[in-house]
Amino acid sequence: MGPARTMQRAYNAFMAIENPGVEHNKVTIPSSWREESVTRDWFGRADAFDAKLFQEDGSVELARTQLKKAAFEATIALIEALTNPRYAVAAAKEILDRAGIPSTQTHLIKTTPFTADEMAAASKELEAWEQNALNG
């Protein structure tokens, strides 16, 4: 119900659960509820509960803000690292990884095995080509 709760609204909600389908907006709160509210400090406990929820919400919001700031600062650091040749490749890969883009592509290369005779013939051809290129 939150800070805007009233005993009437709490009682109406209770009655709606106890007797569904019956309108309870004009029902008077019983005196036993009023006595219990004083005895058990319902108002103080409700205020303490609301304060605790507010504190937790505030903590979550603070953590969210700090996370956004840290992410922004990390992004700036990575962008600045792109200008440093020593870190540029690693920074680029990190940026691509964070963006969900693969930084490297894998290619499947199919090779055909050669026999020893084919390798020897290729080696002789290469030697002949090199000789022609040098003597040209």
Distance bins in CASP14 RR format, pairs under 12 A and 6 or more apart:
PFRMAT RR
TARGET T0000
AUTHOR 0000-0000-0000
RMODE 2
METHOD distances of the structure
MODEL  1
1 7 0 0 0 0 0 1 0 0 0 0 0
1 8 0 0 0 0 0 1 0 0 0 0 0
1 9 1 0 0 1 0 0 0 0 0 0 0
1 10 1 0 0 1 0 0 0 0 0 0 0
1 11 0 0 0 0 0 1 0 0 0 0 0
1 12 0 0 0 0 0 1 0 0 0 0 0
1 13 1 0 0 1 0 0 0 0 0 0 0
1 14 0 0 0 0 0 1 0 0 0 0 0
1 42 0 0 0 0 0 1 0 0 0 0 0
1 46 0 0 0 0 1 0 0 0 0 0 0
1 49 0 0 0 0 1 0 0 0 0 0 0
1 50 0 0 0 0 1 0 0 0 0 0 0
1 53 0 0 0 0 0 1 0 0 0 0 0
2 9 0 0 0 0 1 0 0 0 0 0 0
2 10 0 0 0 0 0 1 0 0 0 0 0
2 13 0 0 0 0 0 1 0 0 0 0 0
2 46 1 0 0 1 0 0 0 0 0 0 0
2 47 0 0 0 0 1 0 0 0 0 0 0
2 49 0 0 0 0 1 0 0 0 0 0 0
2 50 1 0 1 0 0 0 0 0 0 0 0
2 51 0 0 0 0 0 1 0 0 0 0 0
2 52 0 0 0 0 0 1 0 0 0 0 0
2 53 1 0 0 1 0 0 0 0 0 0 0
2 54 0 0 0 0 1 0 0 0 0 0 0
2 57 0 0 0 0 0 1 0 0 0 0 0
3 9 0 0 0 0 0 1 0 0 0 0 0
3 43 0 0 0 0 0 1 0 0 0 0 0
3 44 0 0 0 0 0 1 0 0 0 0 0
3 46 0 0 0 0 1 0 0 0 0 0 0
3 47 1 0 0 1 0 0 0 0 0 0 0
3 48 0 0 0 0 0 1 0 0 0 0 0
3 49 0 0 0 0 1 0 0 0 0 0 0
3 50 1 0 1 0 0 0 0 0 0 0 0
3 51 0 0 0 0 1 0 0 0 0 0 0
3 53 0 0 0 0 1 0 0 0 0 0 0
3 54 0 0 0 0 1 0 0 0 0 0 0
4 10 0 0 0 0 0 1 0 0 0 0 0
4 46 0 0 0 0 0 1 0 0 0 0 0
4 50 0 0 0 0 1 0 0 0 0 0 0
5 11 0 0 0 0 0 1 0 0 0 0 0
5 12 0 0 0 0 0 1 0 0 0 0 0
5 13 0 0 0 0 1 0 0 0 0 0 0
5 37 0 0 0 0 0 1 0 0 0 0 0
5 42 0 0 0 0 1 0 0 0 0 0 0
5 43 0 0 0 0 1 0 0 0 0 0 0
5 44 0 0 0 0 0 1 0 0 0 0 0
5 45 0 0 0 0 0 1 0 0 0 0 0
5 46 1 0 0 1 0 0 0 0 0 0 0
5 47 0 0 0 0 1 0 0 0 0 0 0
5 49 0 0 0 0 1 0 0 0 0 0 0
5 50 0 0 0 0 1 0 0 0 0 0 0
6 12 0 0 0 0 1 0 0 0 0 0 0
6 13 0 0 0 0 0 1 0 0 0 0 0
6 29 0 0 0 0 1 0 0 0 0 0 0
6 33 0 0 0 0 0 1 0 0 0 0 0
6 37 0 0 0 0 0 1 0 0 0 0 0
6 42 0 0 0 0 0 1 0 0 0 0 0
6 43 0 0 0 0 0 1 0 0 0 0 0
6 46 0 0 0 0 0 1 0 0 0 0 0
7 13 0 0 0 0 0 1 0 0 0 0 0
7 14 0 0 0 0 0 1 0 0 0 0 0
7 27 0 0 0 0 0 1 0 0 0 0 0
7 28 0 0 0 0 0 1 0 0 0 0 0
7 29 1 0 1 0 0 0 0 0 0 0 0
7 30 0 0 0 0 0 1 0 0 0 0 0
7 31 0 0 0 0 0 1 0 0 0 0 0
7 33 1 0 0 1 0 0 0 0 0 0 0
7 34 1 0 0 1 0 0 0 0 0 0 0
7 35 0 0 0 0 0 1 0 0 0 0 0
7 36 0 0 0 0 0 1 0 0 0 0 0
7 37 1 0 0 1 0 0 0 0 0 0 0
7 38 0 0 0 0 0 1 0 0 0 0 0
7 42 1 0 0 1 0 0 0 0 0 0 0
7 43 0 0 0 0 1 0 0 0 0 0 0
7 46 0 0 0 0 1 0 0 0 0 0 0
8 14 0 0 0 0 0 1 0 0 0 0 0
8 15 0 0 0 0 0 1 0 0 0 0 0
8 24 0 0 0 0 1 0 0 0 0 0 0
8 25 0 0 0 0 1 0 0 0 0 0 0
8 26 0 0 0 0 1 0 0 0 0 0 0
8 27 0 0 0 0 1 0 0 0 0 0 0
8 28 0 0 0 0 1 0 0 0 0 0 0
8 29 1 0 0 1 0 0 0 0 0 0 0
8 30 0 0 0 0 0 1 0 0 0 0 0
8 33 0 0 0 0 1 0 0 0 0 0 0
8 34 0 0 0 0 0 1 0 0 0 0 0
8 37 0 0 0 0 0 1 0 0 0 0 0
9 15 0 0 0 0 0 1 0 0 0 0 0
9 16 0 0 0 0 0 1 0 0 0 0 0
9 24 0 0 0 0 0 1 0 0 0 0 0
9 25 0 0 0 0 1 0 0 0 0 0 0
9 27 0 0 0 0 0 1 0 0 0 0 0
9 29 0 0 0 0 0 1 0 0 0 0 0
9 46 0 0 0 0 0 1 0 0 0 0 0
10 16 0 0 0 0 0 1 0 0 0 0 0
10 17 0 0 0 0 0 1 0 0 0 0 0
10 24 0 0 0 0 0 1 0 0 0 0 0
10 29 0 0 0 0 1 0 0 0 0 0 0
10 33 0 0 0 0 1 0 0 0 0 0 0
10 34 0 0 0 0 0 1 0 0 0 0 0
10 36 0 0 0 0 0 1 0 0 0 0 0
10 37 0 0 0 0 1 0 0 0 0 0 0
10 42 0 0 0 0 1 0 0 0 0 0 0
10 43 0 0 0 0 0 1 0 0 0 0 0
10 46 0 0 0 0 1 0 0 0 0 0 0
11 17 0 0 0 0 0 1 0 0 0 0 0
11 18 0 0 0 0 0 1 0 0 0 0 0
11 19 0 0 0 0 0 1 0 0 0 0 0
11 24 1 0 0 1 0 0 0 0 0 0 0
11 25 0 0 0 0 0 1 0 0 0 0 0
11 26 0 0 0 0 0 1 0 0 0 0 0
11 27 1 0 0 1 0 0 0 0 0 0 0
11 28 0 0 0 0 1 0 0 0 0 0 0
11 29 1 0 1 0 0 0 0 0 0 0 0
11 30 0 0 0 0 1 0 0 0 0 0 0
11 31 0 0 0 0 0 1 0 0 0 0 0
11 32 0 0 0 0 0 1 0 0 0 0 0
11 33 1 0 0 1 0 0 0 0 0 0 0
11 34 0 0 0 0 1 0 0 0 0 0 0
11 36 0 0 0 0 0 1 0 0 0 0 0
11 37 0 0 0 0 0 1 0 0 0 0 0
11 42 0 0 0 0 0 1 0 0 0 0 0
12 18 0 0 0 0 0 1 0 0 0 0 0
12 19 0 0 0 0 0 1 0 0 0 0 0
12 22 0 0 0 0 0 1 0 0 0 0 0
12 23 0 0 0 0 1 0 0 0 0 0 0
12 24 1 0 1 0 0 0 0 0 0 0 0
12 25 1 0 0 1 0 0 0 0 0 0 0
12 26 0 0 0 0 1 0 0 0 0 0 0
12 27 1 0 0 1 0 0 0 0 0 0 0
12 28 0 0 0 0 0 1 0 0 0 0 0
12 29 0 0 0 0 1 0 0 0 0 0 0
12 33 0 0 0 0 0 1 0 0 0 0 0
13 19 0 0 0 0 0 1 0 0 0 0 0
13 20 0 0 0 0 0 1 0 0 0 0 0
13 24 0 0 0 0 1 0 0 0 0 0 0
13 25 0 0 0 0 0 1 0 0 0 0 0
13 27 0 0 0 0 0 1 0 0 0 0 0
14 20 0 0 0 0 0 1 0 0 0 0 0
14 24 0 0 0 0 1 0 0 0 0 0 0
14 27 0 0 0 0 0 1 0 0 0 0 0
14 29 0 0 0 0 1 0 0 0 0 0 0
14 30 0 0 0 0 0 1 0 0 0 0 0
14 33 0 0 0 0 1 0 0 0 0 0 0
15 21 0 0 0 0 1 0 0 0 0 0 0
15 22 1 0 0 1 0 0 0 0 0 0 0
15 23 0 0 0 0 1 0 0 0 0 0 0
15 24 1 1 0 0 0 0 0 0 0 0 0
15 25 0 0 0 0 1 0 0 0 0 0 0
15 26 0 0 0 0 0 1 0 0 0 0 0
15 27 1 0 0 1 0 0 0 0 0 0 0
15 28 0 0 0 0 0 1 0 0 0 0 0
15 29 0 0 0 0 1 0 0 0 0 0 0
15 30 0 0 0 0 0 1 0 0 0 0 0
15 33 0 0 0 0 0 1 0 0 0 0 0
16 22 1 0 0 1 0 0 0 0 0 0 0
16 23 0 0 0 0 1 0 0 0 0 0 0
16 24 1 0 1 0 0 0 0 0 0 0 0
16 25 0 0 0 0 1 0 0 0 0 0 0
16 27 0 0 0 0 0 1 0 0 0 0 0
17 24 0 0 0 0 0 1 0 0 0 0 0
18 24 0 0 0 0 1 0 0 0 0 0 0
18 27 0 0 0 0 0 1 0 0 0 0 0
19 27 0 0 0 0 1 0 0 0 0 0 0
27 33 0 0 0 0 0 1 0 0 0 0 0
28 34 0 0 0 0 0 1 0 0 0 0 0
29 35 0 0 0 0 0 1 0 0 0 0 0
29 36 0 0 0 0 0 1 0 0 0 0 0
29 37 0 0 0 0 1 0 0 0 0 0 0
29 42 0 0 0 0 0 1 0 0 0 0 0
30 36 0 0 0 0 1 0 0 0 0 0 0
30 37 0 0 0 0 0 1 0 0 0 0 0
31 37 0 0 0 0 0 1 0 0 0 0 0
31 38 0 0 0 0 0 1 0 0 0 0 0
32 38 0 0 0 0 0 1 0 0 0 0 0
32 39 0 0 0 0 0 1 0 0 0 0 0
32 40 0 0 0 0 0 1 0 0 0 0 0
33 39 0 0 0 0 0 1 0 0 0 0 0
33 40 0 0 0 0 0 1 0 0 0 0 0
33 42 0 0 0 0 1 0 0 0 0 0 0
34 40 0 0 0 0 0 1 0 0 0 0 0
34 42 0 0 0 0 1 0 0 0 0 0 0
34 43 0 0 0 0 0 1 0 0 0 0 0
35 42 0 0 0 0 0 1 0 0 0 0 0
36 42 1 0 0 1 0 0 0 0 0 0 0
36 43 0 0 0 0 0 1 0 0 0 0 0
36 45 0 0 0 0 0 1 0 0 0 0 0
37 43 1 0 0 1 0 0 0 0 0 0 0
37 44 0 0 0 0 1 0 0 0 0 0 0
37 45 0 0 0 0 1 0 0 0 0 0 0
37 46 0 0 0 0 1 0 0 0 0 0 0
38 44 0 0 0 0 0 1 0 0 0 0 0
38 45 0 0 0 0 0 1 0 0 0 0 0
39 45 0 0 0 0 0 1 0 0 0 0 0
40 46 0 0 0 0 0 1 0 0 0 0 0
41 47 0 0 0 0 1 0 0 0 0 0 0
41 48 0 0 0 0 1 0 0 0 0 0 0
41 49 0 0 0 0 0 1 0 0 0 0 0
42 48 0 0 0 0 0 1 0 0 0 0 0
42 49 0 0 0 0 0 1 0 0 0 0 0
43 49 0 0 0 0 0 1 0 0 0 0 0
43 50 0 0 0 0 0 1 0 0 0 0 0
44 50 0 0 0 0 1 0 0 0 0 0 0
44 51 0 0 0 0 1 0 0 0 0 0 0
44 52 0 0 0 0 0 1 0 0 0 0 0
45 51 0 0 0 0 0 1 0 0 0 0 0
45 52 0 0 0 0 0 1 0 0 0 0 0
46 52 0 0 0 0 0 1 0 0 0 0 0
46 53 0 0 0 0 0 1 0 0 0 0 0
47 53 0 0 0 0 0 1 0 0 0 0 0
47 54 0 0 0 0 0 1 0 0 0 0 0
48 54 0 0 0 0 0 1 0 0 0 0 0
48 55 0 0 0 0 0 1 0 0 0 0 0
49 55 0 0 0 0 0 1 0 0 0 0 0
49 56 0 0 0 0 0 1 0 0 0 0 0
50 56 0 0 0 0 0 1 0 0 0 0 0
50 57 0 0 0 0 0 1 0 0 0 0 0
51 57 0 0 0 0 0 1 0 0 0 0 0
51 58 0 0 0 0 0 1 0 0 0 0 0
52 58 0 0 0 0 0 1 0 0 0 0 0
52 59 0 0 0 0 0 1 0 0 0 0 0
53 59 0 0 0 0 0 1 0 0 0 0 0
53 60 0 0 0 0 0 1 0 0 0 0 0
54 60 0 0 0 0 0 1 0 0 0 0 0
54 61 0 0 0 0 0 1 0 0 0 0 0
55 61 0 0 0 0 0 1 0 0 0 0 0
55 62 0 0 0 0 0 1 0 0 0 0 0
56 62 0 0 0 0 0 1 0 0 0 0 0
56 63 0 0 0 0 0 1 0 0 0 0 0
57 63 0 0 0 0 0 1 0 0 0 0 0
57 64 0 0 0 0 0 1 0 0 0 0 0
58 64 0 0 0 0 1 0 0 0 0 0 0
58 65 0 0 0 0 1 0 0 0 0 0 0
58 66 0 0 0 0 0 1 0 0 0 0 0
59 65 0 0 0 0 0 1 0 0 0 0 0
59 66 0 0 0 0 0 1 0 0 0 0 0
60 66 0 0 0 0 0 1 0 0 0 0 0
60 67 0 0 0 0 0 1 0 0 0 0 0
61 67 0 0 0 0 0 1 0 0 0 0 0
61 68 0 0 0 0 0 1 0 0 0 0 0
62 68 0 0 0 0 0 1 0 0 0 0 0
62 69 0 0 0 0 0 1 0 0 0 0 0
63 69 0 0 0 0 0 1 0 0 0 0 0
63 70 0 0 0 0 0 1 0 0 0 0 0
64 70 0 0 0 0 0 1 0 0 0 0 0
64 71 0 0 0 0 0 1 0 0 0 0 0
65 71 0 0 0 0 0 1 0 0 0 0 0
65 72 0 0 0 0 0 1 0 0 0 0 0
66 72 0 0 0 0 0 1 0 0 0 0 0
66 73 0 0 0 0 0 1 0 0 0 0 0
67 73 0 0 0 0 0 1 0 0 0 0 0
67 74 0 0 0 0 0 1 0 0 0 0 0
68 74 0 0 0 0 0 1 0 0 0 0 0
68 75 0 0 0 0 0 1 0 0 0 0 0
69 75 0 0 0 0 0 1 0 0 0 0 0
69 76 0 0 0 0 0 1 0 0 0 0 0
70 76 0 0 0 0 0 1 0 0 0 0 0
70 77 0 0 0 0 0 1 0 0 0 0 0
71 77 0 0 0 0 0 1 0 0 0 0 0
71 78 0 0 0 0 0 1 0 0 0 0 0
71 98 0 0 0 0 1 0 0 0 0 0 0
72 78 0 0 0 0 0 1 0 0 0 0 0
72 79 0 0 0 0 0 1 0 0 0 0 0
73 79 0 0 0 0 0 1 0 0 0 0 0
73 80 0 0 0 0 0 1 0 0 0 0 0
74 80 0 0 0 0 0 1 0 0 0 0 0
74 81 0 0 0 0 0 1 0 0 0 0 0
74 91 0 0 0 0 0 1 0 0 0 0 0
74 94 0 0 0 0 1 0 0 0 0 0 0
74 95 0 0 0 0 0 1 0 0 0 0 0
74 98 0 0 0 0 1 0 0 0 0 0 0
75 81 0 0 0 0 0 1 0 0 0 0 0
75 82 0 0 0 0 0 1 0 0 0 0 0
75 91 0 0 0 0 0 1 0 0 0 0 0
75 94 0 0 0 0 1 0 0 0 0 0 0
75 95 0 0 0 0 1 0 0 0 0 0 0
75 98 0 0 0 0 1 0 0 0 0 0 0
75 99 0 0 0 0 0 1 0 0 0 0 0
76 82 0 0 0 0 0 1 0 0 0 0 0
76 83 0 0 0 0 0 1 0 0 0 0 0
76 91 0 0 0 0 0 1 0 0 0 0 0
76 95 0 0 0 0 0 1 0 0 0 0 0
77 83 0 0 0 0 0 1 0 0 0 0 0
77 84 0 0 0 0 0 1 0 0 0 0 0
77 87 0 0 0 0 1 0 0 0 0 0 0
77 90 0 0 0 0 0 1 0 0 0 0 0
77 91 0 0 0 0 1 0 0 0 0 0 0
77 94 0 0 0 0 1 0 0 0 0 0 0
77 95 0 0 0 0 0 1 0 0 0 0 0
78 84 0 0 0 0 0 1 0 0 0 0 0
78 87 0 0 0 0 1 0 0 0 0 0 0
78 88 0 0 0 0 0 1 0 0 0 0 0
78 89 0 0 0 0 0 1 0 0 0 0 0
78 90 0 0 0 0 1 0 0 0 0 0 0
78 91 1 0 1 0 0 0 0 0 0 0 0
78 92 0 0 0 0 1 0 0 0 0 0 0
78 93 0 0 0 0 1 0 0 0 0 0 0
78 94 1 0 1 0 0 0 0 0 0 0 0
78 95 1 0 1 0 0 0 0 0 0 0 0
78 96 0 0 0 0 0 1 0 0 0 0 0
78 97 0 0 0 0 0 1 0 0 0 0 0
78 98 0 0 0 0 1 0 0 0 0 0 0
78 99 0 0 0 0 0 1 0 0 0 0 0
79 87 0 0 0 0 0 1 0 0 0 0 0
79 88 0 0 0 0 0 1 0 0 0 0 0
79 91 1 0 0 1 0 0 0 0 0 0 0
79 92 0 0 0 0 0 1 0 0 0 0 0
79 94 0 0 0 0 0 1 0 0 0 0 0
79 95 1 0 0 1 0 0 0 0 0 0 0
79 98 0 0 0 0 0 1 0 0 0 0 0
80 87 0 0 0 0 1 0 0 0 0 0 0
80 88 0 0 0 0 0 1 0 0 0 0 0
80 91 0 0 0 0 1 0 0 0 0 0 0
80 95 0 0 0 0 0 1 0 0 0 0 0
81 87 1 0 1 0 0 0 0 0 0 0 0
81 88 1 0 0 1 0 0 0 0 0 0 0
81 89 0 0 0 0 1 0 0 0 0 0 0
81 90 1 0 0 1 0 0 0 0 0 0 0
81 91 1 1 0 0 0 0 0 0 0 0 0
81 92 0 0 0 0 1 0 0 0 0 0 0
81 93 0 0 0 0 0 1 0 0 0 0 0
81 94 0 0 0 0 1 0 0 0 0 0 0
81 95 0 0 0 0 1 0 0 0 0 0 0
82 88 1 0 1 0 0 0 0 0 0 0 0
82 89 0 0 0 0 1 0 0 0 0 0 0
82 90 0 0 0 0 1 0 0 0 0 0 0
82 91 1 0 1 0 0 0 0 0 0 0 0
82 92 1 0 0 1 0 0 0 0 0 0 0
82 93 0 0 0 0 0 1 0 0 0 0 0
82 94 0 0 0 0 0 1 0 0 0 0 0
82 95 1 0 0 1 0 0 0 0 0 0 0
82 96 0 0 0 0 0 1 0 0 0 0 0
83 91 0 0 0 0 1 0 0 0 0 0 0
83 92 0 0 0 0 0 1 0 0 0 0 0
84 90 0 0 0 0 1 0 0 0 0 0 0
84 91 1 0 0 1 0 0 0 0 0 0 0
84 92 0 0 0 0 0 1 0 0 0 0 0
85 91 0 0 0 0 0 1 0 0 0 0 0
85 92 0 0 0 0 0 1 0 0 0 0 0
87 93 0 0 0 0 0 1 0 0 0 0 0
87 94 0 0 0 0 1 0 0 0 0 0 0
87 95 0 0 0 0 0 1 0 0 0 0 0
88 94 0 0 0 0 0 1 0 0 0 0 0
88 95 0 0 0 0 0 1 0 0 0 0 0
89 95 0 0 0 0 0 1 0 0 0 0 0
89 96 0 0 0 0 0 1 0 0 0 0 0
89 103 0 0 0 0 1 0 0 0 0 0 0
89 104 0 0 0 0 0 1 0 0 0 0 0
90 96 0 0 0 0 0 1 0 0 0 0 0
90 97 0 0 0 0 0 1 0 0 0 0 0
90 103 0 0 0 0 1 0 0 0 0 0 0
91 97 0 0 0 0 0 1 0 0 0 0 0
91 98 0 0 0 0 0 1 0 0 0 0 0
91 103 0 0 0 0 0 1 0 0 0 0 0
92 98 0 0 0 0 0 1 0 0 0 0 0
92 99 0 0 0 0 0 1 0 0 0 0 0
92 101 0 0 0 0 0 1 0 0 0 0 0
92 103 1 0 0 1 0 0 0 0 0 0 0
92 104 0 0 0 0 0 1 0 0 0 0 0
93 99 0 0 0 0 0 1 0 0 0 0 0
93 100 0 0 0 0 0 1 0 0 0 0 0
93 101 0 0 0 0 0 1 0 0 0 0 0
93 102 0 0 0 0 1 0 0 0 0 0 0
93 103 1 0 1 0 0 0 0 0 0 0 0
93 104 1 0 0 1 0 0 0 0 0 0 0
94 100 0 0 0 0 0 1 0 0 0 0 0
94 101 0 0 0 0 0 1 0 0 0 0 0
94 103 0 0 0 0 1 0 0 0 0 0 0
95 101 0 0 0 0 1 0 0 0 0 0 0
95 103 0 0 0 0 1 0 0 0 0 0 0
96 102 1 0 0 1 0 0 0 0 0 0 0
96 103 1 0 1 0 0 0 0 0 0 0 0
96 104 0 0 0 0 1 0 0 0 0 0 0
96 105 0 0 0 0 0 1 0 0 0 0 0
97 103 1 0 0 1 0 0 0 0 0 0 0
97 104 0 0 0 0 0 1 0 0 0 0 0
112 118 0 0 0 0 1 0 0 0 0 0 0
113 119 0 0 0 0 1 0 0 0 0 0 0
114 120 0 0 0 0 1 0 0 0 0 0 0
114 121 0 0 0 0 1 0 0 0 0 0 0
114 122 1 0 0 1 0 0 0 0 0 0 0
114 123 0 0 0 0 0 1 0 0 0 0 0
115 121 0 0 0 0 1 0 0 0 0 0 0
115 122 0 0 0 0 0 1 0 0 0 0 0
116 122 0 0 0 0 0 1 0 0 0 0 0
116 123 0 0 0 0 0 1 0 0 0 0 0
117 123 0 0 0 0 0 1 0 0 0 0 0
117 124 0 0 0 0 0 1 0 0 0 0 0
118 124 0 0 0 0 0 1 0 0 0 0 0
118 125 0 0 0 0 0 1 0 0 0 0 0
119 125 0 0 0 0 0 1 0 0 0 0 0
119 126 0 0 0 0 0 1 0 0 0 0 0
120 126 0 0 0 0 0 1 0 0 0 0 0
120 127 0 0 0 0 0 1 0 0 0 0 0
121 127 0 0 0 0 0 1 0 0 0 0 0
121 128 0 0 0 0 0 1 0 0 0 0 0
122 128 0 0 0 0 0 1 0 0 0 0 0
122 129 0 0 0 0 0 1 0 0 0 0 0
123 129 0 0 0 0 0 1 0 0 0 0 0
123 130 0 0 0 0 0 1 0 0 0 0 0
124 130 0 0 0 0 0 1 0 0 0 0 0
124 131 0 0 0 0 0 1 0 0 0 0 0
125 131 0 0 0 0 0 1 0 0 0 0 0
125 132 0 0 0 0 0 1 0 0 0 0 0
126 132 0 0 0 0 0 1 0 0 0 0 0
126 133 0 0 0 0 0 1 0 0 0 0 0
127 133 0 0 0 0 0 1 0 0 0 0 0
127 134 0 0 0 0 0 1 0 0 0 0 0
128 134 0 0 0 0 0 1 0 0 0 0 0
128 135 0 0 0 0 0 1 0 0 0 0 0
129 135 0 0 0 0 0 1 0 0 0 0 0
129 136 0 0 0 0 0 1 0 0 0 0 0
130 136 0 0 0 0 0 1 0 0 0 0 0
END
